[in-house]
Amino acid sequence: MDKKKKKFGIPHTYVLILCVIIVVAVMTYIVPAGAYDRVTDPNTGKSVPDVNSFHFVENTPVNPWEMVQAIPKGMTQAASISYFIFVIGGAFAMIKATGAIDGGVVRFIDKMKKRENLVIPAVMFLFSILGFSIGAAEEVIVFIPIACMIARGFGWDDIVGVAMVSTGACIGFAGGMLNPFTTGIGQGIAELPLYSGAGLRTVGYVFFYIIAVAWVMRYAKKVKNDPAKSLLYGTERPALDVKSVEETPFTGRHKLVLVAFVIGLCIMVWGVMTYGWYTTELGALFLIIGIVCALIGGLTSKEAANAFVAGAKDIVFGAMVIGLARAILVILTEGQILDSVVYYAAGALEVLPKAVTSVGVFWVNAVINFFIPSGSGQISTMVPIMAPLADILGITRQTAVLAVTYGDAFTNQIVPTSGALLGALGIVNVPYEKWLKYNWKMVALWILMGSIMLIVATAINWGPF
């Protein structure tokens, strides 16, 4: 009897991250421990490494028992993001229980049936604006269930829904024309004029947008033509399917719920832009939005509470994986090898020809992004090292800042340590391994395009300096 060959597949998300945790723990026995002294940057007020202060310290390898302890420690450190995801899931479930979202989405789909080719480009453009203006990442997670409902209504799948929002925001984050967390902080540390060089950044943004939209639309068309080709085919999915207009009422009360929801989103944007709100403030805001919408929608207290619990329960997988991934950073920190990785990576750039030095800076930061997935965190760590190194290597500081921002942004769409990505996937239970299979080639195209942009920046001596 013929035996079927087993096809190799990407392991389960938890298994994949656990393997990375083991590898990083082993690295603490191999990579020499080291540290940079930290100083306060006068332009940004951020704590940054002194580029000339690196020194080796006594090794503190992480043993197996400490490695396991890093997991609950990581969950504790990532608690703010994990609870933010729980609150969004619960609040969204309360709003959805009123029937307002279903009614609004169904009518949007009905109106756009003859123009569905505009939906993906338009939605991704909208979220890219949030990406390049307020540096939106975790902030857009709340929109993903709605985007998935829209995607299903057009015959696509939840991967398309996540991509419209998460990848859309990432496009703008990478372009970074007005991004305060990457371009703003990076230029401040490098002593460049704030938001200078927006022209070339905008050109890159346009190319990244075209690549991403084409990639998402190509996949969406394939799924619509044959649902069995969806990477999620056969997997258990959240209950986000939509019905016909006739089966879905849309009353005046439903419209008031949506008005309250939109007002809440406007308050969110105002709070982020004016006061720098993050997960704590946004979690509180969405809890209020959920309760207000439930009251307007006519839910009883028991119905609202049951909906909240059901919504939070549905995203346990995603909330837990964020804490699990944070264990990687815990091990790197306790093993004191994070600064060593940065030091050796920066040193490797000195042997590259000038024409591709900026590309090397970009690729090094793409790797570093695995270990430091926070945009402002990576910028604050790498720009103080890369800016003076750029002076030595013969490239402009403007180019070096762009290389660091590209290195931070692109791989956020695939690294399993990104809280924003894992939160986006977790809120609609899209397995990380399925997303990686879908998206890694698009990220590779972004990296290629980013490399070309940096070669051009080097060739024109992009400045002002």
Secondary structure, DSSP 8 states (H G I E B T S, - for coil): ------------HHHHHHHHHHHHHHHHHHS--EE--EEE-TTT--EEE-TT--EE-------HHHHHHHHHHHHHHTHHHHHHHHHHHHHHHHHHHTTHHHHHHHHHHHHTGGGGGGHHHHHHHHHHHHHHHH--SGGGGGGHHHHHHHHHHTT--HHHHHIIIIIHHHHHHHH-SS-IIIIIHHHHHTT--TTTTHHHHHHHHHHHHHHHHHHHHHHHHHHHH-GGGSTTTTS---S-----TTTS---HHHHHHHHHHHHHHHHHHHHHHHH---HHHHHHHHHHHHHHHHHHTT--HHHHHHHHHHHHHTTHHHHHHHHHHHHHHHHHHHTT-HHHHHHHHHHHGGGS-HHHHHHHHHHHHHHHHHH---HHHHHHHHHHHHHHHHHHHT--HHHHHHHHHHHHHGGGGT-TT-HHHHHHHHTTT--HHHHHHHHHHHHHHHHHHHHHHHHHHHHTT-S--
